Amino acid sequence: MQLQLISFVLIIWNCMDYSGCQPHSSSRHRQHKAMAGGSSGCQQSGCLTCSDYNGCLSCKPRLFMHLERIGMKQIGVCMTSCPPGFYGTRSPERNTCTKCRSECDSCFNKNFCTRCRAGFYLHLGKCLDSCPVGMVHSDAQRECVPRCSAECESCVNSDTCTRCRPGLYQLNGRCHHICPDDYEPNDKLMECTPQVHCEVGEWSEWSPCSRSGRTCGFRRGQETRTRQVQQYPSPFGNPCPDISEVKECLVKKKRCQGK
């Protein structure tokens, strides 16, 4: 009877040990399933290996691995390019999406931002909370822009305007109330543009002396000559001189036919 009791206890102990091992066996099975790519999670485009719980574990060549947070869980996703706020890094082992610095909205790499978060301003790839001397912040662009002179509405730097305030005309990076000599205001472009002066060609030969279209009879007539305009003037340029001349002459004495 004592021997049978001992045998029964050993059987119960072995069963408990076996059931305790079951989760480890199941875990190994799921791990094998994930590495083989046999789970339904691998149906998403780009996955090379995956698991039902964690999504993609590795990606097909040239794709980036990005971890998307859903509550307390992270899911692996394979992407052709990284989403805003992340930059891509490539290596022989894997391509990954890495989060930009906290002040960057988007970036080229960990040291070069391309757009800043609200409250920071981009300058030479860095996101600053205040702009350097000689620059002011633009909330619309989230960038440090040059401090323009009083006449400028926008500028490249403090010495070069790209657009003047209303009523002023831009010329070579400067703003003018009155355009310099040899320039004139262009109200459409709000710029000082070079004056264009009239240019004419050479005089033609004098025409035969005639009167009322006739070149016969013994009367006084007129001779004419003309020249062509080569370049018409701008509104403030020098106007064109006369392009025709007339002078008195004597029609050659001869009998007109038909008289």
C-alpha positions in Angstrom: 0.0 0.0 0.0 2.8 2.4 0.8 4.5 1.5 -2.5 1.4 2.4 -4.4 1.1 5.8 -2.6 4.7 6.7 -3.5 4.1 5.8 -7.2 0.9 8.0 -7.3 2.8 11.0 -5.9 5.6 10.6 -8.5 3.0 10.5 -11.3 1.3 13.7 -10.0 4.7 15.4 -9.7 5.7 14.5 -13.3 2.4 15.8 -14.6 2.9 19.2 -12.8 6.4 19.5 -14.2 5.1 18.8 -17.7 2.3 21.3 -17.5 4.8 23.9 -16.3 6.9 23.4 -19.3 4.0 23.9 -21.7 4.2 27.7 -22.0 7.9 27.5 -22.8 7.2 25.0 -25.6 4.4 27.2 -26.9 6.7 30.2 -26.8 9.4 28.4 -28.8 6.8 27.3 -31.3 5.6 30.9 -31.8 9.2 32.1 -32.1 9.9 29.5 -34.8 6.7 30.5 -36.5 7.7 34.2 -36.5 11.2 33.6 -37.8 9.8 31.4 -40.6 7.4 34.2 -41.6 4.4 31.9 -41.3 2.1 34.1 -39.3 -0.7 36.3 -40.7 1.3 39.4 -39.8 3.6 38.8 -42.7 0.7 39.6 -45.1 1.5 43.3 -44.8 3.6 44.6 -47.7 7.4 44.7 -47.2 7.8 42.2 -44.3 10.5 39.6 -44.5 10.0 38.1 -41.1 7.3 38.9 -38.5 5.2 37.9 -35.6 1.5 38.2 -34.9 2.1 40.3 -31.8 5.0 42.6 -32.9 4.3 42.9 -36.6 7.4 43.0 -38.9 10.7 41.9 -37.4 12.7 42.4 -40.5 12.1 44.1 -43.9 12.7 43.3 -47.5 15.8 45.0 -49.1 15.9 48.8 -49.3 12.8 49.2 -47.0 13.0 50.9 -43.6 11.9 49.4 -40.4 9.7 51.8 -38.4 8.2 51.1 -35.0 4.7 52.4 -34.5 3.4 52.8 -31.0 -0.1 51.6 -30.3 -0.9 52.2 -26.7 1.8 50.3 -24.7 2.8 48.1 -27.7 5.1 48.8 -30.6 4.4 47.3 -34.0 7.1 46.9 -36.7 6.2 48.4 -40.1 8.3 48.3 -43.3 8.2 51.6 -45.3 9.8 52.9 -48.5 10.6 56.2 -46.6 10.4 57.3 -43.0 7.5 59.3 -41.7 7.7 63.0 -40.7 9.8 63.4 -37.5 12.1 60.5 -38.4 15.1 60.0 -40.7 16.3 56.9 -42.4 19.7 55.2 -41.7 21.0 52.4 -43.8 23.4 49.7 -42.8 24.4 46.2 -44.2 22.3 44.6 -41.4 19.1 46.6 -41.6 17.6 50.0 -42.5 15.8 51.8 -39.7 13.8 54.9 -39.0 15.3 57.0 -36.2 13.4 59.7 -34.4 14.6 63.3 -35.0 15.8 65.5 -32.1 13.0 66.7 -29.8 13.0 70.3 -31.2 12.8 69.1 -34.9 9.6 68.5 -36.8 11.5 66.9 -39.6 15.2 66.3 -40.2 17.8 65.0 -42.7 19.9 63.3 -40.0 20.4 63.6 -36.3 22.5 66.8 -36.7 20.5 68.6 -39.4 16.9 69.7 -39.0 14.8 70.7 -42.0 11.8 72.1 -40.0 11.3 73.0 -36.4 8.6 72.4 -33.9 6.5 75.4 -32.7 8.6 77.7 -30.5 11.9 76.9 -32.3 13.4 78.5 -35.3 15.6 76.9 -38.0 19.0 78.3 -38.7 21.7 76.4 -40.6 20.1 73.1 -39.8 19.7 73.8 -36.1 16.4 74.5 -34.2 17.0 77.5 -31.9 14.7 79.0 -29.3 16.2 82.5 -30.1 17.8 83.7 -33.3 21.4 85.0 -33.7 22.4 88.7 -33.7 21.2 90.4 -36.9 18.3 88.0 -37.4 14.7 87.8 -36.3 12.3 84.9 -36.0 9.5 84.2 -38.4 6.6 82.3 -36.7 5.1 81.5 -40.1 8.2 79.9 -41.5 9.6 78.8 -38.1 13.0 80.1 -39.3 15.5 82.8 -38.4 15.3 85.4 -41.2 17.6 88.5 -41.7 16.7 91.7 -39.9 15.8 94.0 -42.8 16.4 97.7 -43.1 13.4 100.0 -42.5 12.7 100.4 -46.2 12.6 96.6 -46.8 9.6 94.2 -46.6 11.9 91.2 -47.2 15.6 90.8 -47.6 18.5 88.4 -48.0 20.5 90.3 -45.4 20.6 93.7 -43.8 22.1 95.2 -46.9 20.1 93.4 -49.7 16.4 93.9 -50.1 14.3 91.6 -52.3 11.0 93.5 -51.9 10.5 97.1 -50.8 7.7 98.5 -48.7 4.8 100.0 -50.6 5.6 103.2 -52.5 9.3 102.4 -52.8 11.2 101.0 -55.8 13.8 98.3 -55.6 17.2 98.5 -57.5 20.2 96.3 -56.9 19.0 95.3 -53.4 18.2 98.9 -52.3 14.9 100.7 -52.0 14.4 104.2 -53.5 11.8 106.9 -53.2 13.0 108.4 -56.5 15.0 106.3 -59.0 18.6 107.3 -59.8 19.6 109.0 -63.0 19.1 106.9 -66.1 16.5 104.8 -64.3 12.7 105.2 -64.1 10.0 103.8 -61.8 8.1 100.7 -63.0 4.8 100.7 -61.0 4.0 97.2 -62.1 7.2 95.6 -60.9 7.9 98.3 -58.2 11.4 98.4 -59.4 13.8 101.0 -60.9 14.3 99.9 -64.5 16.8 101.4 -67.0 15.5 104.2 -69.2 15.3 103.3 -72.9 15.9 106.2 -75.3 14.7 106.4 -78.8 17.0 105.3 -81.6 16.5 106.1 -85.3 18.3 105.0 -88.5 20.0 106.9 -91.3 18.1 109.4 -93.5 16.9 108.1 -96.9 17.8 109.9 -100.1 15.7 112.9 -101.0 12.7 112.1 -103.2 12.3 113.7 -106.7 10.9 117.2 -106.6 7.2 117.1 -107.2 4.0 119.0 -106.7 0.7 117.4 -106.2 2.4 114.1 -107.1 3.7 115.5 -110.5 7.3 115.9 -111.4 6.7 118.0 -114.6 5.8 121.6 -115.3 7.5 124.8 -114.2 6.4 125.2 -110.6 7.7 125.0 -107.2 7.5 121.7 -105.5 8.8 119.7 -102.5 11.3 117.0 -101.8 11.0 114.6 -98.8 13.2 112.1 -97.0 12.5 109.7 -94.1 14.2 107.5 -91.5 13.0 104.5 -89.5 12.7 104.1 -85.7 15.1 101.5 -84.5 14.2 101.6 -80.8 11.1 103.1 -79.3 11.6 104.9 -75.9 10.4 103.9 -72.5 7.9 106.2 -70.7 10.7 108.4 -69.3 13.3 107.9 -72.1 14.3 110.5 -74.6 11.5 110.8 -77.3 12.1 110.2 -81.0 13.2 113.1 -83.2 11.4 113.8 -86.5 11.5 110.9 -88.8 10.6 112.9 -92.0 11.8 116.2 -93.5 10.4 118.3 -96.4 12.2 121.1 -98.3 11.2 123.4 -101.2 12.4 122.8 -104.7 11.8 123.7 -108.4 10.2 121.1 -110.6 12.2 120.6 -113.7 10.8 122.5 -116.7 9.3 120.0 -119.0 6.0 119.5 -120.6 3.7 117.1 -118.8 2.4 114.3 -121.0 -1.2 114.5 -121.9 -1.1 118.4 -122.1 
